[in-house]
Structures are given as C-alpha cells and as structure tokens.
Amino acid sequence: MTAPATLVPRSEHPAPQAVSPAGRRLRRRRSLTNHLLVAPALLLSALIVVVPGALTAYAAFTDWNGSGFPKPFVGLRNFTAILDDPVFATALGNNIKWLVLFLTLPAVIGLLTAWLLLRRRRTRTFYQVVYLMPYVLAPVVNALVWLNIIYNPDGGLISALDAMGLHLTSPLSSLNGALYAAAAVDMWHYWGFLTVVYFGAMRQTPVDQVEAAIVDGAGSWQVFRHVYLPSIRPTLLLMGVMTVIFSFLAFDYVYLLTQGGPAHSSEVMGTYAYAFAFSAFEFGKASAVGLIMSFFGLIASCVYTWMSRRQLES
C-alpha cells in the first residue's frame, strides 16, 4: 500500500515571473517617457514657486531695500525687529480674529444654506448662481459696492439710518469696528462659495442612507446631523484648512477698505508686510513677515495631512 501523497499548500500570490531583457528595456523607456512628460510642469513650478520662495526666504535674513540683490546677511535682526514692534502684535491678533470669524459665521451660514438648497428642486441652480456672484466679482468691485451703498456716510445705508435718528457713523472710521467692517465684506463675498461647495458634497451622499434614516423615523435635523454631516466630513476638513490659510493671507479687502487704519486698528500681516515693502522699502522685513505668514499655512497643511491619514486608517 502506497503512502498518501503530501499536499503542498499553494501560495496565495503566484511567484513573480522573470522579466526578459526586452521587457526591462520597455519599462525603462516608458518610465523615461513619463518623466519627460512631467518635466515641463516640474520645471515651471520650480521657476515660479521654488526659486522665488527660496529668494524670499533668503531676503528675510538680509537688509534688502529692493535694489541690488543679494544684500549682506543680517541673521535674525529682521525677525527681532518685527517681534518687538507692537504693530506686529496687533496684526497677528487681527489675523487670529479674522480666522475665528471665518471658521464660524461663513461656514455655518454656508452649511445651513446648502442644506436648505437640497429641498429646492427647480430653483437650486438659480440660487447657486446668485450666491456665487460676489465670489466671482473682483474684490475692487465688491469693495466699491459696499463703500458706496453701505458704508458711505453721505448717501449710503449709514446715512439713511443716521437720518432716521440712529446717529450711526461709518464703522470703517472706528478703532473697534474697522476690522469687523472689512471682515463683513469678505464674509459676504466668501459664504456663497462655501454654500456651493458644501451643496455639491451633500449631493454625493448615498441616497439609500438618507432613505434608511427617514424610514427609521429620523427628522430633517437628525438626517442632516447624522447622515449629511458625516458624509461631507472630508469636505468640511478641507475647507476648514483652506479657511485657515486664507485667513492668514488676508489682504485685499483690508487694504481696499481701511489700508490697515485707523491707527493700525485693522492691520493684518498682509498689509503689514505691504507697508514694509512698498512704503518703507524694507523688503527684508517684508520677507520676514511673509515667512511668518507661510509658517501658519504650513502648520495648517500638516494638520490637514495628519487628520486625513487618520480618517483613512479608521
């Protein structure tokens, strides 16, 4: 009687087959072609982003005045002068206030408006166009609209309310209100964009999840909280990080409406750096402020990457 044959378990993954020399040459040729196709974009990105970024970083450690680059290395003197300047503390504090405002009011308004748009079947496209109009208009146009219609003390809404006996003055001339007046214009321009982004993300929510929640007796608020919000969490995270970055890059509406005044009360780091560069011609200090602004954006990007990896792993 012969002994039973021993069963050898088969490997789950087949052994890799040997690649012929012709196959290796084909792979190398394809890899070289791919690198050549990507090279123009990488070269353009290096010329436009990497090289100017490196020169700006170097200028932050010099006393460059805008001509005859490069200048002698001065170490951390620019950063020390900036940190000792009380205007920088005001600008940084205003950027933080700007960040808190934009992470709350426009985000909440955009999220709730996007939720309401889900119930509008026929007119949702019209509403999206209306909401996006301030975002697609140039900041100069938006600023002029608010200056002439809202904040104008001689013929705008402020003037009309003053004629009614409320005795209001333009908030742009107020030490405590100038920053919030500029932020209001920017939030008016920004919340419609968030609405359209959040609405597009909500429309990607699986219909079966929404229907299952309704069948289980969930109300509108419960569906929004327990179905739509978890579904658009990646979008919420991305737009939150982008809002952080944009908040520390704020410049256009502050400059157009207040130029950082009155008495630096609405100064942000963008206008602070602009004053160094194009008023005092101290490009070294302006570059140092720019590096500090980029540092906050880098932190936000690292936090976004870390949270995204946690979501993928969970």
Summary of the structure (lengths in Angstrom):
residues: 314
radius of gyration: 27.8
end to end distance: 56.5
largest distance: 115.1
contacts: 863
relative contact order: 0.11
helix: 70%
strand: 1%
